[in-house]
Amino acid sequence: MKKERRIAIVGTSQIKAMGVTEDQTLTDIIFSVTRKVLDETGITLEEVDAIVMASLDLMDGRSISDMVTSGASGGYRKNEIRVNEEGIYGAILAYLELLSGNGNIALVVSWGKMSEISVPIVTNLTFDPLFSRVLGLNEISAHAIQAARYQFRYGVSREQAAKVVAKNRRNAVKNQFAHLQEAVTISDVINSSIMAWPLHALDLPPYSDGGAALILATDRVATEITEAPAWIQGVGWSSDTYYMGDRDLSDLTSLKNAAQKAYKLAGITDPYDQLDVAEIHDVTSFHELMAYEALGFCSPGKAGELVDQNETDFRGRLPVNPSGGVLSSNPYAASGLIRLAEAALQIMGKAGQHQLAKVNIALAHGKTGICEQGNCVFILGK
């Protein structure tokens, strides 16, 4: 029986996320992260067998945007494909390409230039035009409805959600690529302006300009590229139904399903005990708490107790978002791919000032769709 290939992340790159990058066009951002990851791994473009780009047409402002962006990512006259999805889903496709035998090295690139669009207007277009869109729903108001439903069902407190923000913003101070590098207090969060109840301004991530790139390689060449590859031990993804009203918004069902698939492949039976770090797509403070439960870190409704006991702090039992998470940097389509990059950096021992000690197994989570309709989970190991 032919042995299945093993795939690893052997290189990552990011640029510093910013509110506005007036001196960089979209293609400048893409070229910067692509050139950087190739230089840092010592790989030439000729050695790359597959290039996967991941972004969102609605956010890019054009359809089939790889007609514009493929040159900057090195895709000209290459095996190039674009996923109209969150960046971490591009990593899934690259992983599957290599797993299927289609080459030994793949490049994944994702980006966001949020300073050029109005996210509330654009995300309103993702709703059904006959029923939901006309109500004026957008990403913020929809997430507020979900947060309120979660809070009502499980009784999570305003202070517990604020502790998530304070934790992640405190971690971001050490991350050179973070957009917001200023710590905030629980009081700052609670006293910030209400955007859509129960979400205050600081419960929400910024909108950032930025990007990220990863190099994936098979076991045939991975250890030749780096002495410390981050091996992909498990992957899972799942999508829930489109209509918000057809879902129980108090739970992240598709994230739970995705995690169970990834855990099974990786041999994880007790994630809270076996994982050393988790990078979560914290689209709001309440959603990070919801993710704790869906990922099996605690029982339903008990996530607030983890933050009360500082269990997910930088020096806690299971550090979550030591990079600062999405609440500190949000180049939108690239945010999930950055979670995977940050998890890989922890495994490789290259996370800089926010590097944790003794990281052997890491989790990365990315989400897509309104109210986390779709979710993806990677498990990485040494």
C-alpha positions as CSV (number, residue, x, y, z in Angstrom):
1,M,0.0,0.0,0.0
2,K,1.4,3.4,-1.0
3,K,2.3,5.6,1.9
4,E,0.3,8.8,2.2
5,R,2.2,12.0,1.8
6,R,2.8,14.3,4.8
7,I,2.5,18.0,4.2
8,A,4.1,20.8,6.3
9,I,4.1,24.5,6.4
10,V,7.7,25.5,5.8
11,G,7.5,29.3,5.6
12,T,5.2,32.2,6.4
13,S,5.2,35.9,5.7
14,Q,3.1,38.9,6.8
15,I,3.3,42.6,6.4
16,K,2.3,44.9,9.2
17,A,-1.4,45.5,9.2
18,M,-2.4,49.1,9.0
19,G,-5.6,51.2,8.9
20,V,-4.6,52.7,5.5
21,T,-1.6,51.9,3.3
22,E,-1.6,54.9,1.0
23,D,1.8,54.1,-0.4
24,Q,0.8,50.5,-1.4
25,T,-1.7,49.3,-3.9
26,L,-3.4,46.0,-3.6
27,T,-0.9,44.4,-6.0
28,D,2.0,45.9,-3.9
29,I,0.7,44.1,-0.8
30,I,0.4,40.8,-2.7
31,F,3.9,41.2,-4.2
32,S,5.4,42.1,-0.8
33,V,4.2,39.0,1.1
34,T,5.0,36.7,-1.9
35,R,8.5,38.0,-2.4
36,K,9.1,37.9,1.4
37,V,8.1,34.2,1.9
38,L,10.1,33.1,-1.1
39,D,13.2,35.0,0.1
40,E,12.9,33.7,3.7
41,T,12.6,30.1,2.6
42,G,15.2,30.3,-0.2
43,I,12.7,29.0,-2.7
44,T,12.6,30.2,-6.3
45,L,9.4,30.8,-8.1
46,E,10.4,28.1,-10.6
47,E,10.4,25.6,-7.8
48,V,6.8,26.3,-6.8
49,D,4.4,23.7,-8.3
50,A,1.1,25.3,-7.4
51,I,-0.1,28.8,-6.4
52,V,-3.3,29.3,-4.6
53,M,-4.8,32.8,-4.1
54,A,-7.7,33.4,-1.7
55,S,-9.7,36.6,-1.4
56,L,-13.3,37.8,-1.7
57,D,-14.7,39.4,-4.8
58,L,-17.0,41.6,-2.8
59,M,-14.0,43.0,-0.9
60,D,-11.7,43.3,-3.9
61,G,-14.4,45.2,-5.8
62,R,-14.1,43.0,-8.9
63,S,-15.0,39.5,-10.0
64,I,-12.4,37.0,-11.0
65,S,-9.8,39.2,-9.4
66,D,-6.9,36.8,-10.1
67,M,-6.9,38.4,-13.6
68,V,-5.4,41.4,-11.7
69,T,-3.6,39.8,-8.8
70,S,-2.0,36.7,-10.4
71,G,1.1,38.6,-11.6
72,A,1.9,40.0,-8.2
73,S,1.7,36.5,-6.7
74,G,3.9,34.9,-9.3
75,G,1.0,33.1,-11.0
76,Y,1.8,34.2,-14.6
77,R,2.2,31.0,-16.7
78,K,2.0,28.9,-13.6
79,N,-0.4,26.3,-12.1
80,E,-2.5,29.1,-10.5
81,I,-6.0,29.0,-9.0
82,R,-8.0,31.4,-6.9
83,V,-10.5,30.6,-4.1
84,N,-13.2,33.2,-3.7
85,E,-13.1,32.6,0.1
86,E,-11.3,33.3,3.3
87,G,-7.6,32.8,3.1
88,I,-7.4,29.7,5.2
89,Y,-9.6,27.9,2.7
90,G,-6.8,28.6,0.1
91,A,-4.5,26.6,2.4
92,I,-7.0,23.7,2.3
93,L,-6.8,23.7,-1.5
94,A,-3.0,23.9,-1.5
95,Y,-2.8,21.0,1.0
96,L,-5.1,18.9,-1.1
97,E,-3.1,19.6,-4.2
98,L,0.1,18.4,-2.7
99,L,-1.6,15.5,-1.0
100,S,-3.0,14.3,-4.3
101,G,0.5,14.2,-5.8
102,N,0.3,17.5,-7.8
103,G,3.8,18.7,-7.0
104,N,5.9,19.2,-3.9
105,I,5.7,22.9,-3.1
106,A,2.7,25.2,-3.0
107,L,2.3,28.9,-2.3
108,V,-0.8,30.3,-0.7
109,V,-1.4,34.1,-0.7
110,S,-4.3,36.1,0.7
111,W,-4.9,39.8,1.3
112,G,-7.3,42.6,2.3
113,K,-7.3,46.3,1.6
114,M,-10.2,47.3,3.7
115,S,-9.4,51.1,3.6
116,E,-10.9,51.2,0.1
117,I,-14.4,49.8,0.8
118,S,-17.3,50.3,3.2
119,V,-17.6,46.9,4.9
120,P,-21.2,47.5,6.3
121,I,-22.5,48.3,2.8
122,V,-20.6,45.4,1.2
123,T,-21.6,42.8,3.8
124,N,-25.3,43.8,3.4
125,L,-25.1,42.5,-0.1
126,T,-24.3,39.0,1.2
127,F,-27.9,38.7,2.6
128,D,-30.9,37.4,0.8
129,P,-32.2,40.3,-1.4
130,L,-35.9,39.5,-0.8
131,F,-36.0,38.9,3.0
132,S,-32.8,39.9,4.9
133,R,-31.0,42.5,2.9
134,V,-33.9,44.9,2.9
135,L,-33.8,44.9,6.7
136,G,-30.4,46.6,6.6
137,L,-28.5,43.7,8.1
138,N,-24.8,43.7,7.8
139,E,-21.9,41.9,9.4
140,I,-21.9,44.0,12.6
141,S,-25.7,43.8,13.3
142,A,-25.8,40.1,12.4
143,H,-22.9,39.3,14.8
144,A,-24.7,41.4,17.5
145,I,-27.8,39.2,17.1
146,Q,-25.7,36.1,17.5
147,A,-23.9,37.5,20.5
148,A,-27.1,38.5,22.1
149,R,-28.6,35.0,21.5
150,Y,-25.5,33.4,23.1
151,Q,-25.5,35.8,26.0
152,F,-29.2,35.2,26.7
153,R,-28.9,31.4,26.5
154,Y,-25.8,30.9,28.6
155,G,-25.6,34.0,30.7
156,V,-22.1,35.1,29.7
157,S,-21.4,38.5,31.4
158,R,-20.4,41.8,29.8
159,E,-17.2,41.7,31.8
160,Q,-16.2,38.2,30.6
161,A,-16.5,39.3,26.9
162,A,-14.5,42.4,27.7
163,K,-11.7,40.3,29.3
164,V,-11.2,38.6,25.9
165,V,-10.6,42.0,24.3
166,A,-8.2,43.0,27.0
167,K,-6.3,39.7,26.7
168,N,-5.9,39.9,22.9
169,R,-5.0,43.5,22.8
170,R,-2.4,43.0,25.5
171,N,-0.9,40.1,23.5
172,A,-0.8,42.3,20.3
173,V,1.6,44.7,21.9
174,K,4.3,42.1,21.4
175,N,3.4,41.3,17.8
176,Q,5.3,43.4,15.2
177,F,2.7,42.8,12.5
178,A,-0.4,43.8,14.6
179,H,-2.5,46.7,13.5
180,L,-3.6,47.8,17.0
181,Q,-0.6,47.5,19.4
182,E,-2.0,49.5,22.3
183,A,-3.4,47.6,25.4
184,V,-6.9,48.3,26.6
185,T,-8.6,47.7,29.9
186,I,-11.9,45.9,30.7
187,S,-13.3,49.4,31.6
188,D,-12.2,50.7,28.2
189,V,-14.1,48.0,26.4
190,I,-17.3,48.4,28.5
191,N,-17.3,52.2,28.1
192,S,-16.6,52.2,24.4
193,S,-19.5,53.2,22.2
194,I,-22.2,50.7,21.5
195,M,-22.2,49.7,17.8
196,A,-25.1,47.2,17.9
197,W,-26.2,45.8,21.3
198,P,-24.5,44.0,23.0
199,L,-21.4,44.8,20.9
200,H,-19.3,47.8,21.8
201,A,-16.7,49.3,19.5
202,L,-13.8,47.5,21.2
203,D,-15.7,44.2,21.0
204,L,-15.1,44.4,17.2
205,P,-11.9,44.1,15.2
206,P,-10.5,46.9,13.2
207,Y,-10.5,46.9,9.4
208,S,-7.0,46.6,8.2
209,D,-4.9,46.7,5.1
210,G,-2.5,43.7,5.0
211,G,-1.7,40.3,3.7
212,A,0.0,36.9,4.3
213,A,1.6,34.1,2.4
214,L,2.5,30.5,3.3
215,I,4.7,27.9,1.7
216,L,3.5,24.3,2.0
217,A,5.8,21.3,1.1
218,T,5.6,17.6,1.0
219,D,7.8,15.4,3.3
220,R,10.0,14.8,0.2
221,V,11.4,18.3,0.4
222,A,10.1,19.9,3.6
223,T,13.2,19.2,5.8
224,E,15.4,20.4,3.0
225,I,13.7,23.8,3.2
226,T,13.6,24.2,7.0
227,E,14.9,22.4,10.0
228,A,11.6,23.0,11.9
229,P,8.6,22.4,9.6
230,A,5.0,22.7,11.1
231,W,3.4,19.4,10.0
232,I,-0.3,19.4,9.2
233,Q,-1.7,16.6,11.4
234,G,-5.4,17.2,10.8
235,V,-7.7,19.4,8.8
236,G,-11.5,19.8,9.0
237,W,-14.1,22.1,7.5
238,S,-17.8,22.4,7.6
239,S,-20.6,24.8,6.5
240,D,-23.9,25.4,8.0
241,T,-27.1,26.5,6.3
242,Y,-27.2,30.0,4.7
243,Y,-30.3,31.5,6.5
244,M,-29.6,32.9,10.0
245,G,-33.2,32.0,11.0
246,D,-32.6,28.3,10.2
247,R,-29.7,28.0,12.7
248,D,-29.3,28.0,16.5
249,L,-27.2,31.1,16.7
250,S,-26.2,30.3,20.3
251,D,-23.8,27.6,19.1
252,L,-21.2,27.4,16.3
253,T,-22.3,24.1,14.9
254,S,-20.1,24.1,11.8
255,L,-17.0,24.9,13.9
256,K,-17.8,22.0,16.2
257,N,-18.1,19.7,13.2
258,A,-14.9,21.0,11.6
259,A,-13.0,20.6,14.8
260,Q,-14.1,17.0,15.3
261,K,-12.9,16.1,11.8
262,A,-9.5,17.7,12.4
263,Y,-9.2,16.1,15.8
264,K,-9.9,12.7,14.5
265,L,-7.2,12.9,11.8
266,A,-4.7,14.3,14.4
267,G,-5.6,11.8,17.1
268,I,-6.8,14.6,19.5
269,T,-9.2,13.2,22.1
270,D,-8.9,16.0,24.7
271,P,-8.1,19.3,23.0
272,Y,-8.0,21.3,26.2
273,D,-5.3,19.0,27.6
274,Q,-3.4,18.2,24.4
275,L,-3.2,21.5,22.6
276,D,-0.4,23.9,23.5
277,V,-1.8,27.0,21.7
278,A,-4.8,28.1,19.7
279,E,-5.2,30.9,17.1
280,I,-8.9,31.6,16.8
281,H,-10.7,33.8,14.3
282,D,-12.2,36.1,17.0
283,V,-14.6,38.1,14.8
284,T,-16.0,39.6,18.1
285,S,-15.1,39.0,21.7
286,F,-18.3,37.0,22.2
287,H,-17.4,34.8,19.2
288,E,-14.1,33.8,20.8
289,L,-16.0,32.6,23.8
290,M,-18.3,30.7,21.6
291,A,-15.3,29.1,19.8
292,Y,-13.9,27.8,23.1
293,E,-17.1,25.8,23.5
294,A,-17.3,24.6,19.9
295,L,-13.7,23.5,19.9
296,G,-14.2,21.5,23.0
297,F,-12.1,23.5,25.4
298,C,-15.0,23.6,27.9
299,S,-18.7,22.6,28.2
300,P,-21.4,24.8,26.6
301,G,-21.9,28.0,28.5
302,K,-18.6,27.6,30.5
303,A,-16.3,29.7,28.3
304,G,-16.6,32.7,30.6
305,E,-15.1,30.7,33.4
306,L,-12.0,30.0,31.4
307,V,-11.3,33.8,31.0
308,D,-12.2,34.5,34.6
309,Q,-9.5,32.0,35.6
310,N,-7.0,33.4,33.1
311,E,-6.7,29.9,31.5
312,T,-6.4,31.3,28.0
313,D,-4.0,34.1,28.8
314,F,-0.5,34.2,27.4
315,R,0.8,32.3,30.4
316,G,-2.4,30.3,30.9
317,R,-3.0,26.6,30.6
318,L,-4.1,27.0,26.9
319,P,-3.0,30.3,25.5
320,V,-5.5,31.6,22.9
321,N,-4.4,34.2,20.3
322,P,-0.9,35.1,21.6
323,S,-0.6,37.1,18.4
324,G,-3.5,39.4,19.4
325,G,-6.0,37.7,17.1
326,V,-8.4,39.3,14.7
327,L,-9.5,41.8,17.4
328,S,-6.0,43.4,16.9
329,S,-5.5,42.9,13.1
330,N,-8.1,42.3,10.5
331,P,-7.1,42.3,6.8
332,Y,-10.4,40.5,6.3
333,A,-9.9,37.7,3.8
334,A,-6.3,37.2,5.1
335,S,-7.3,37.0,8.7
336,G,-7.9,33.3,8.8
337,L,-4.7,32.6,6.9
338,I,-2.8,34.7,9.4
339,R,-4.2,32.5,12.2
340,L,-2.6,29.5,10.4
341,A,0.6,31.4,9.9
342,E,0.8,32.3,13.6
343,A,0.1,28.8,14.7
344,A,2.9,27.6,12.3
345,L,5.3,30.2,13.7
346,Q,4.6,28.9,17.2
347,I,5.4,25.3,16.2
348,M,8.5,26.5,14.3
349,G,9.7,28.6,17.2
350,K,9.7,31.7,15.1
351,A,7.0,33.9,16.7
352,G,9.4,36.4,18.1
353,Q,8.4,38.3,21.2
354,H,5.1,36.5,21.4
355,Q,6.6,33.0,21.2
356,L,5.4,30.6,23.8
357,A,7.6,27.9,25.4
358,K,7.3,24.2,24.5
359,V,4.7,24.3,21.7
360,N,4.3,20.9,20.2
361,I,0.7,21.0,19.0
362,A,-1.2,24.0,17.7
363,L,-4.7,24.8,16.5
364,A,-5.6,27.3,13.8
365,H,-9.2,28.4,13.1
366,G,-10.7,30.4,10.3
367,K,-14.3,31.3,9.6
368,T,-16.3,32.5,6.6
369,G,-19.8,33.8,6.1
370,I,-22.2,35.7,8.2
371,C,-22.5,34.5,11.8
372,E,-19.7,32.0,11.2
373,Q,-21.6,30.0,8.6
374,G,-18.5,28.1,7.6
375,N,-15.5,27.1,9.7
376,C,-12.1,25.5,9.2
377,V,-9.7,24.0,11.7
378,F,-6.0,23.0,11.2
379,I,-4.0,21.0,13.7
380,L,-0.2,21.5,13.4
381,G,2.6,19.6,15.1
382,K,6.3,19.1,15.2
